[in-house]
Amino acid sequence: METLKIKWLKPHPEFAYFAGDQAELETDHVEKLINSGHVILFPGEDKQEVNPLPVNLPTRAILFENGYISIDQIIEAGNAIAGIKGISKKSAESIREFVNTPVA
């Protein structure tokens, strides 16, 4: 069976993973976990090699390297982004401000 590499955003009662953990799971499990906001795919797993995040997003490259490919995923992750290596508390606050600023 095919597997996909994922990163956990928050724990799920049926799995023994914590936020920030990395794993490879069978494809049929991954879709449900993505839809429930528990995991994200690593870049490239969905065949999307180009960073789709806004160019002016603070720490854009670090977020993409950690599997974030949409603003919605960043919003759903909430305070978990502050735990990513290379993102300081100040950077996390800048990210939150960016994603919560209405588009003009």
N, C-alpha and C positions, 0 to 999 in steps of 0.2 A: 504494500500500500504506500502511496505517495505521502511524504511529510513536507512541512513548511517550517522555516525558522521563524520564531516569534519572540517577542519581548512582553513580559507581563506588566500591566499597568496597575493591577490590583488583584488581591487573592480571589480565588473562586473556591467554594466549599467542596467541589468534587476533585480538585487538584491540589497537590502539595507544592505550590509555588507561591512566591511572594512578589510584591512590586519590584521591578528591576531585574528579576530572574530572566534568563534566556533558556529557550528550549526548542526542541523540534517535536511537533505533534502531527498526528495524522490529519490530512486535509479536511476530513469531515468534521472534526472537532474544532478546527481553527475558525471556520466561518461563523459558527455559533458564538465563539468567544470574542471575535471581533465585533459582531453585531451587539453583544451585550456590554462592550466597552472594557473587557478584561484584558485583552491583548492587542498588540499591533504587529504587523508584519515587519520584518527587517527590510531595509531598502534592497531592491533587486528581487525579492521573493515574489513580487507580483509583476515582475518584468518591467518595472518602472525605474529606469536608471537615472533620469533627470530629476534634480531636486525641484519639486513642485511648490515648495514653500515660498512665500513672498520674499523678494530679494532684500527688502529693508527690515525683515524680521530679525531682532537681536538673536545672536547665536544660532542662526539658521543652519549652518553646516553641522554643528554639534547635534541639534535636534534631529536633522535628517539622518545622520550617522547612527542615531539611537532609535531609528525606526519611525519617526514621526513624519507623515507625508501630507497632513492636512491640519488646518487651524482647528477644526473640530476635535481632532485627536489631542491636540495640545490643551484645549479647553477642558476636555474630559479628564486629562491627566492631573489637572489642578496643581496642587503643591508638590506632586511627585517629580515635577521637572527640576525642582531645586536639588534633588538628590542625584542628578546626572553629573558625572565627572566632567568638569570644565564649565559648569554653569554655577555661578556664584548666586548668593541671595539677591544681590543687586540686579544681576542679569535676569534672574527669575521674575523679579518685580517688573523689569522692563518688558519682558515677554508678556506678562499678564496685562500690562497697560496696552501693549500693542494689540493683543487679540481681543481686548474688550473695548477698543476704540472703534466707534462706528465708521464705516467707509463713507467718505464724502461723495 
